[in-house]
Amino acid sequence: MASEENIVIARIVKARGIKGEVACDIETDFPERFESLRQVILREPDGVERPGEIEDAWFHKNRVILKFVGVDSMTAAEKLAGIMVMVPESQAAPLEDGEYHEFDIIGAGVVTTAGETVGVVTSLMHTGGTDVLVVEAADKREYLIPFADEICVEVDSEGRQIKIDPPEGLLDL
């Protein structure tokens, strides 16, 4: 498990029902993966990782409900709250040209087309429209940069760098 990076696909929020099911916030753009997914990695809040096996999965009210093998009571399910459900990076869903996994973007350096360093992407805000890069500068200032083709003119996911052409005033806020 430690030989490659793992990507978070869900976060267990709470127990659901009396048979050991858990309700999870979906952290993937590809929720259909839960229909056939069985082997996962569970990361405890303290960072400890262990294998997990999904017995059943279904969707309810914008969440995925998971039933894990060996978790057969509400009490056992309650102990899973806060755990991240992950898969190895090698199981990441394939993307079209111009699409990126969140883990490819977070941690990337951001520079302007003029070569000025802006900072590092610390998170990605999903707004329902254009996603927004949260970029932290060296002086701890935070910039919110729309992840739009017109602004983010070059994304080098392997080189971990995003080149931006910011409209006037964007970096003055």
MOBELZI-V242524 format. One record per helix or strand of 3 or more residues. SS is the DSSP state (helix for helix, strand for strand). FROM is the first residue (numbers start at 1). LEN is the number of residues. Records with the same first field share a line. If there is no record, write none. Layout:
# MOBELZI-V242524
SS = FROM-LEN, FROM-LEN
This chain:
# MOBELZI-V242524
strand = 6-11, 21-6, 39-5, 49-12, 63-6, 84-5, 109-4, 117-9, 132-5, 142-5, 152-5, 161-4
helix = 31-5, 74-5, 89-3, 102-4, 170-3
